[in-house]
Amino acid sequence: MAEDVVAEIVASVLEVLVAPGQQIEVGDTLVLLESMKMEIPVLAEEAGTIADLKVKVGDVIQAGDVIATFE
């Protein structure tokens, strides 16, 4: 079953640390965001495989935007 990882705040994407097809474990950092000059890691809450990435470095995302989908 596919699960979405969504943004909790408005932020810029500083770094993407995963790729489609990559296995992830609980606690792995998926992307690094920047908001109000603070770096915010987005961590995996479940283990699985990255199915799709919806962001790239430099993107500005809004709260609720999908960052990645994993299975």
Jmol script that loads the backbone (N, CA, C; Angstrom):
load data "model"
ATOM      1  N   MET A   1       0.838  -1.170   0.000  1.00  0.00           N
ATOM      2  CA  MET A   1       0.000   0.000   0.000  1.00  0.00           C
ATOM      3  C   MET A   1       0.892   1.245   0.000  1.00  0.00           C
ATOM      4  N   ALA A   2       0.610   2.188  -0.847  1.00  0.00           N
ATOM      5  CA  ALA A   2       1.408   3.409  -0.964  1.00  0.00           C
ATOM      6  C   ALA A   2       1.013   4.401   0.120  1.00  0.00           C
ATOM      7  N   GLU A   3       2.018   5.067   0.669  1.00  0.00           N
ATOM      8  CA  GLU A   3       1.826   6.091   1.699  1.00  0.00           C
ATOM      9  C   GLU A   3       2.516   7.370   1.233  1.00  0.00           C
ATOM     10  N   ASP A   4       1.905   8.514   1.525  1.00  0.00           N
ATOM     11  CA  ASP A   4       2.504   9.799   1.175  1.00  0.00           C
ATOM     12  C   ASP A   4       3.191  10.423   2.381  1.00  0.00           C
ATOM     13  N   VAL A   5       4.317  11.067   2.128  1.00  0.00           N
ATOM     14  CA  VAL A   5       4.983  11.908   3.126  1.00  0.00           C
ATOM     15  C   VAL A   5       4.642  13.332   2.723  1.00  0.00           C
ATOM     16  N   VAL A   6       4.022  14.083   3.633  1.00  0.00           N
ATOM     17  CA  VAL A   6       3.587  15.442   3.302  1.00  0.00           C
ATOM     18  C   VAL A   6       4.319  16.483   4.136  1.00  0.00           C
ATOM     19  N   ALA A   7       4.431  17.676   3.586  1.00  0.00           N
ATOM     20  CA  ALA A   7       5.073  18.795   4.278  1.00  0.00           C
ATOM     21  C   ALA A   7       4.156  19.299   5.382  1.00  0.00           C
ATOM     22  N   GLU A   8       4.769  19.650   6.509  1.00  0.00           N
ATOM     23  CA  GLU A   8       4.000  20.189   7.626  1.00  0.00           C
ATOM     24  C   GLU A   8       4.046  21.716   7.669  1.00  0.00           C
ATOM     25  N   ILE A   9       4.995  22.310   6.908  1.00  0.00           N
ATOM     26  CA  ILE A   9       5.166  23.764   6.917  1.00  0.00           C
ATOM     27  C   ILE A   9       5.524  24.248   5.513  1.00  0.00           C
ATOM     28  N   VAL A  10       5.452  25.554   5.311  1.00  0.00           N
ATOM     29  CA  VAL A  10       5.957  26.167   4.080  1.00  0.00           C
ATOM     30  C   VAL A  10       7.478  26.192   4.200  1.00  0.00           C
ATOM     31  N   ALA A  11       8.179  25.700   3.175  1.00  0.00           N
ATOM     32  CA  ALA A  11       9.637  25.606   3.247  1.00  0.00           C
ATOM     33  C   ALA A  11      10.228  25.489   1.852  1.00  0.00           C
ATOM     34  N   SER A  12      11.551  25.668   1.778  1.00  0.00           N
ATOM     35  CA  SER A  12      12.308  25.427   0.554  1.00  0.00           C
ATOM     36  C   SER A  12      13.037  24.098   0.706  1.00  0.00           C
ATOM     37  N   VAL A  13      13.167  23.368  -0.396  1.00  0.00           N
ATOM     38  CA  VAL A  13      13.886  22.097  -0.380  1.00  0.00           C
ATOM     39  C   VAL A  13      15.377  22.390  -0.553  1.00  0.00           C
ATOM     40  N   LEU A  14      16.163  22.079   0.484  1.00  0.00           N
ATOM     41  CA  LEU A  14      17.615  22.297   0.436  1.00  0.00           C
ATOM     42  C   LEU A  14      18.348  21.105  -0.157  1.00  0.00           C
ATOM     43  N   GLU A  15      17.908  19.902   0.206  1.00  0.00           N
ATOM     44  CA  GLU A  15      18.624  18.698  -0.217  1.00  0.00           C
ATOM     45  C   GLU A  15      17.652  17.528  -0.267  1.00  0.00           C
ATOM     46  N   VAL A  16      17.785  16.695  -1.289  1.00  0.00           N
ATOM     47  CA  VAL A  16      17.010  15.460  -1.421  1.00  0.00           C
ATOM     48  C   VAL A  16      17.984  14.309  -1.184  1.00  0.00           C
ATOM     49  N   LEU A  17      17.697  13.480  -0.194  1.00  0.00           N
ATOM     50  CA  LEU A  17      18.647  12.457   0.235  1.00  0.00           C
ATOM     51  C   LEU A  17      18.247  11.035  -0.166  1.00  0.00           C
ATOM     52  N   VAL A  18      17.132  10.884  -0.866  1.00  0.00           N
ATOM     53  CA  VAL A  18      16.682   9.565  -1.312  1.00  0.00           C
ATOM     54  C   VAL A  18      16.354   9.615  -2.798  1.00  0.00           C
ATOM     55  N   ALA A  19      16.197   8.430  -3.382  1.00  0.00           N
ATOM     56  CA  ALA A  19      15.862   8.318  -4.801  1.00  0.00           C
ATOM     57  C   ALA A  19      14.802   7.233  -4.971  1.00  0.00           C
ATOM     58  N   PRO A  20      14.013   7.309  -6.035  1.00  0.00           N
ATOM     59  CA  PRO A  20      13.036   6.247  -6.287  1.00  0.00           C
ATOM     60  C   PRO A  20      13.712   4.878  -6.316  1.00  0.00           C
ATOM     61  N   GLY A  21      13.058   3.914  -5.690  1.00  0.00           N
ATOM     62  CA  GLY A  21      13.587   2.557  -5.628  1.00  0.00           C
ATOM     63  C   GLY A  21      14.447   2.288  -4.410  1.00  0.00           C
ATOM     64  N   GLN A  22      14.810   3.346  -3.689  1.00  0.00           N
ATOM     65  CA  GLN A  22      15.675   3.201  -2.515  1.00  0.00           C
ATOM     66  C   GLN A  22      14.887   2.671  -1.322  1.00  0.00           C
ATOM     67  N   GLN A  23      15.484   1.731  -0.601  1.00  0.00           N
ATOM     68  CA  GLN A  23      14.908   1.215   0.641  1.00  0.00           C
ATOM     69  C   GLN A  23      15.151   2.226   1.750  1.00  0.00           C
ATOM     70  N   ILE A  24      14.135   2.471   2.574  1.00  0.00           N
ATOM     71  CA  ILE A  24      14.287   3.375   3.711  1.00  0.00           C
ATOM     72  C   ILE A  24      13.889   2.657   4.993  1.00  0.00           C
ATOM     73  N   GLU A  25      14.474   3.104   6.081  1.00  0.00           N
ATOM     74  CA  GLU A  25      14.159   2.578   7.403  1.00  0.00           C
ATOM     75  C   GLU A  25      13.557   3.698   8.244  1.00  0.00           C
ATOM     76  N   VAL A  26      12.876   3.349   9.307  1.00  0.00           N
ATOM     77  CA  VAL A  26      12.321   4.336  10.220  1.00  0.00           C
ATOM     78  C   VAL A  26      13.451   5.244  10.708  1.00  0.00           C
ATOM     79  N   GLY A  27      13.237   6.543  10.633  1.00  0.00           N
ATOM     80  CA  GLY A  27      14.226   7.508  11.099  1.00  0.00           C
ATOM     81  C   GLY A  27      15.181   8.008  10.035  1.00  0.00           C
ATOM     82  N   ASP A  28      15.183   7.392   8.843  1.00  0.00           N
ATOM     83  CA  ASP A  28      16.039   7.883   7.762  1.00  0.00           C
ATOM     84  C   ASP A  28      15.584   9.285   7.345  1.00  0.00           C
ATOM     85  N   THR A  29      16.545  10.158   7.033  1.00  0.00           N
ATOM     86  CA  THR A  29      16.218  11.493   6.539  1.00  0.00           C
ATOM     87  C   THR A  29      15.928  11.405   5.045  1.00  0.00           C
ATOM     88  N   LEU A  30      14.745  11.874   4.643  1.00  0.00           N
ATOM     89  CA  LEU A  30      14.331  11.822   3.244  1.00  0.00           C
ATOM     90  C   LEU A  30      14.754  13.091   2.500  1.00  0.00           C
ATOM     91  N   VAL A  31      14.425  14.231   3.066  1.00  0.00           N
ATOM     92  CA  VAL A  31      14.807  15.521   2.489  1.00  0.00           C
ATOM     93  C   VAL A  31      15.158  16.480   3.624  1.00  0.00           C
ATOM     94  N   LEU A  32      15.882  17.519   3.272  1.00  0.00           N
ATOM     95  CA  LEU A  32      16.221  18.570   4.216  1.00  0.00           C
ATOM     96  C   LEU A  32      15.545  19.841   3.722  1.00  0.00           C
ATOM     97  N   LEU A  33      14.719  20.439   4.585  1.00  0.00           N
ATOM     98  CA  LEU A  33      13.987  21.648   4.241  1.00  0.00           C
ATOM     99  C   LEU A  33      14.598  22.844   4.958  1.00  0.00           C
ATOM    100  N   GLU A  34      14.307  24.047   4.450  1.00  0.00           N
ATOM    101  CA  GLU A  34      14.735  25.286   5.106  1.00  0.00           C
ATOM    102  C   GLU A  34      13.523  26.189   5.226  1.00  0.00           C
ATOM    103  N   SER A  35      13.306  26.665   6.450  1.00  0.00           N
ATOM    104  CA  SER A  35      12.225  27.605   6.709  1.00  0.00           C
ATOM    105  C   SER A  35      12.684  28.565   7.795  1.00  0.00           C
ATOM    106  N   MET A  36      12.567  29.841   7.561  1.00  0.00           N
ATOM    107  CA  MET A  36      12.972  30.881   8.505  1.00  0.00           C
ATOM    108  C   MET A  36      14.414  30.670   8.984  1.00  0.00           C
ATOM    109  N   LYS A  37      15.291  30.332   8.035  1.00  0.00           N
ATOM    110  CA  LYS A  37      16.720  30.131   8.262  1.00  0.00           C
ATOM    111  C   LYS A  37      17.033  28.945   9.179  1.00  0.00           C
ATOM    112  N   MET A  38      16.081  28.035   9.333  1.00  0.00           N
ATOM    113  CA  MET A  38      16.303  26.811  10.103  1.00  0.00           C
ATOM    114  C   MET A  38      16.259  25.624   9.155  1.00  0.00           C
ATOM    115  N   GLU A  39      17.161  24.658   9.351  1.00  0.00           N
ATOM    116  CA  GLU A  39      17.146  23.430   8.569  1.00  0.00           C
ATOM    117  C   GLU A  39      16.277  22.406   9.290  1.00  0.00           C
ATOM    118  N   ILE A  40      15.366  21.796   8.538  1.00  0.00           N
ATOM    119  CA  ILE A  40      14.405  20.864   9.116  1.00  0.00           C
ATOM    120  C   ILE A  40      14.471  19.539   8.348  1.00  0.00           C
ATOM    121  N   PRO A  41      14.932  18.469   8.993  1.00  0.00           N
ATOM    122  CA  PRO A  41      14.951  17.176   8.318  1.00  0.00           C
ATOM    123  C   PRO A  41      13.544  16.568   8.299  1.00  0.00           C
ATOM    124  N   VAL A  42      13.186  15.935   7.200  1.00  0.00           N
ATOM    125  CA  VAL A  42      11.940  15.180   7.112  1.00  0.00           C
ATOM    126  C   VAL A  42      12.335  13.714   7.237  1.00  0.00           C
ATOM    127  N   LEU A  43      11.874  13.069   8.304  1.00  0.00           N
ATOM    128  CA  LEU A  43      12.271  11.704   8.619  1.00  0.00           C
ATOM    129  C   LEU A  43      11.202  10.704   8.218  1.00  0.00           C
ATOM    130  N   ALA A  44      11.648   9.507   7.847  1.00  0.00           N
ATOM    131  CA  ALA A  44      10.722   8.415   7.533  1.00  0.00           C
ATOM    132  C   ALA A  44      10.081   7.913   8.818  1.00  0.00           C
ATOM    133  N   GLU A  45       8.779   7.812   8.815  1.00  0.00           N
ATOM    134  CA  GLU A  45       8.057   7.299   9.981  1.00  0.00           C
ATOM    135  C   GLU A  45       7.799   5.803   9.869  1.00  0.00           C
ATOM    136  N   GLU A  46       8.018   5.254   8.676  1.00  0.00           N
ATOM    137  CA  GLU A  46       7.845   3.826   8.438  1.00  0.00           C
ATOM    138  C   GLU A  46       8.937   3.353   7.490  1.00  0.00           C
ATOM    139  N   ALA A  47       9.212   2.064   7.510  1.00  0.00           N
ATOM    140  CA  ALA A  47      10.162   1.468   6.568  1.00  0.00           C
ATOM    141  C   ALA A  47       9.439   1.170   5.258  1.00  0.00           C
ATOM    142  N   GLY A  48      10.191   1.152   4.165  1.00  0.00           N
ATOM    143  CA  GLY A  48       9.599   0.828   2.869  1.00  0.00           C
ATOM    144  C   GLY A  48      10.543   1.170   1.736  1.00  0.00           C
ATOM    145  N   THR A  49       9.960   1.337   0.553  1.00  0.00           N
ATOM    146  CA  THR A  49      10.709   1.669  -0.659  1.00  0.00           C
ATOM    147  C   THR A  49      10.140   2.952  -1.235  1.00  0.00           C
ATOM    148  N   ILE A  50      11.027   3.897  -1.594  1.00  0.00           N
ATOM    149  CA  ILE A  50      10.571   5.146  -2.219  1.00  0.00           C
ATOM    150  C   ILE A  50      10.005   4.808  -3.599  1.00  0.00           C
ATOM    151  N   ALA A  51       8.737   5.123  -3.800  1.00  0.00           N
ATOM    152  CA  ALA A  51       8.087   4.874  -5.088  1.00  0.00           C
ATOM    153  C   ALA A  51       8.197   6.082  -6.009  1.00  0.00           C
ATOM    154  N   ASP A  52       8.096   7.294  -5.425  1.00  0.00           N
ATOM    155  CA  ASP A  52       8.102   8.499  -6.245  1.00  0.00           C
ATOM    156  C   ASP A  52       8.516   9.695  -5.387  1.00  0.00           C
ATOM    157  N   LEU A  53       9.310  10.575  -5.963  1.00  0.00           N
ATOM    158  CA  LEU A  53       9.668  11.838  -5.321  1.00  0.00           C
ATOM    159  C   LEU A  53       8.911  12.951  -6.018  1.00  0.00           C
ATOM    160  N   LYS A  54       8.318  13.835  -5.254  1.00  0.00           N
ATOM    161  CA  LYS A  54       7.526  14.930  -5.821  1.00  0.00           C
ATOM    162  C   LYS A  54       8.241  16.272  -5.743  1.00  0.00           C
ATOM    163  N   VAL A  55       9.455  16.309  -5.130  1.00  0.00           N
ATOM    164  CA  VAL A  55      10.178  17.580  -4.953  1.00  0.00           C
ATOM    165  C   VAL A  55      11.593  17.464  -5.489  1.00  0.00           C
ATOM    166  N   LYS A  56      12.184  18.643  -5.743  1.00  0.00           N
ATOM    167  CA  LYS A  56      13.595  18.700  -6.122  1.00  0.00           C
ATOM    168  C   LYS A  56      14.211  19.899  -5.407  1.00  0.00           C
ATOM    169  N   VAL A  57      15.527  19.945  -5.360  1.00  0.00           N
ATOM    170  CA  VAL A  57      16.228  21.036  -4.697  1.00  0.00           C
ATOM    171  C   VAL A  57      15.781  22.370  -5.296  1.00  0.00           C
ATOM    172  N   GLY A  58      15.470  23.321  -4.412  1.00  0.00           N
ATOM    173  CA  GLY A  58      15.037  24.647  -4.846  1.00  0.00           C
ATOM    174  C   GLY A  58      13.532  24.840  -4.859  1.00  0.00           C
ATOM    175  N   ASP A  59      12.776  23.750  -4.820  1.00  0.00           N
ATOM    176  CA  ASP A  59      11.320  23.873  -4.795  1.00  0.00           C
ATOM    177  C   ASP A  59      10.866  24.558  -3.505  1.00  0.00           C
ATOM    178  N   VAL A  60       9.810  25.356  -3.607  1.00  0.00           N
ATOM    179  CA  VAL A  60       9.147  25.913  -2.430  1.00  0.00           C
ATOM    180  C   VAL A  60       7.853  25.131  -2.276  1.00  0.00           C
ATOM    181  N   ILE A  61       7.697  24.506  -1.104  1.00  0.00           N
ATOM    182  CA  ILE A  61       6.527  23.668  -0.880  1.00  0.00           C
ATOM    183  C   ILE A  61       5.632  24.291   0.189  1.00  0.00           C
ATOM    184  N   GLN A  62       4.374  23.954   0.112  1.00  0.00           N
ATOM    185  CA  GLN A  62       3.369  24.453   1.049  1.00  0.00           C
ATOM    186  C   GLN A  62       2.979  23.337   2.023  1.00  0.00           C
ATOM    187  N   ALA A  63       2.452  23.706   3.169  1.00  0.00           N
ATOM    188  CA  ALA A  63       1.946  22.718   4.113  1.00  0.00           C
ATOM    189  C   ALA A  63       0.909  21.850   3.410  1.00  0.00           C
ATOM    190  N   GLY A  64       1.068  20.540   3.524  1.00  0.00           N
ATOM    191  CA  GLY A  64       0.145  19.601   2.886  1.00  0.00           C
ATOM    192  C   GLY A  64       0.614  19.066   1.552  1.00  0.00           C
ATOM    193  N   ASP A  65       1.647  19.701   0.957  1.00  0.00           N
ATOM    194  CA  ASP A  65       2.190  19.199  -0.313  1.00  0.00           C
ATOM    195  C   ASP A  65       2.836  17.842  -0.105  1.00  0.00           C
ATOM    196  N   VAL A  66       2.688  16.956  -1.080  1.00  0.00           N
ATOM    197  CA  VAL A  66       3.317  15.635  -1.020  1.00  0.00           C
ATOM    198  C   VAL A  66       4.795  15.783  -1.371  1.00  0.00           C
ATOM    199  N   ILE A  67       5.657  15.229  -0.503  1.00  0.00           N
ATOM    200  CA  ILE A  67       7.096  15.259  -0.726  1.00  0.00           C
ATOM    201  C   ILE A  67       7.537  13.988  -1.451  1.00  0.00           C
ATOM    202  N   ALA A  68       7.034  12.847  -0.970  1.00  0.00           N
ATOM    203  CA  ALA A  68       7.413  11.553  -1.547  1.00  0.00           C
ATOM    204  C   ALA A  68       6.308  10.543  -1.275  1.00  0.00           C
ATOM    205  N   THR A  69       6.312   9.494  -2.076  1.00  0.00           N
ATOM    206  CA  THR A  69       5.410   8.366  -1.886  1.00  0.00           C
ATOM    207  C   THR A  69       6.262   7.133  -1.687  1.00  0.00           C
ATOM    208  N   PHE A  70       5.910   6.315  -0.687  1.00  0.00           N
ATOM    209  CA  PHE A  70       6.657   5.075  -0.484  1.00  0.00           C
ATOM    210  C   PHE A  70       5.690   3.920  -0.308  1.00  0.00           C
ATOM    211  N   GLU A  71       6.235   2.721  -0.537  1.00  0.00           N
ATOM    212  CA  GLU A  71       5.431   1.500  -0.433  1.00  0.00           C
ATOM    213  C   GLU A  71       5.958   0.647   0.692  1.00  0.00           C
TER     214      GLU A  71
END
end "model"
wireframe off; spacefill off
backbone 0.3
color backbone group
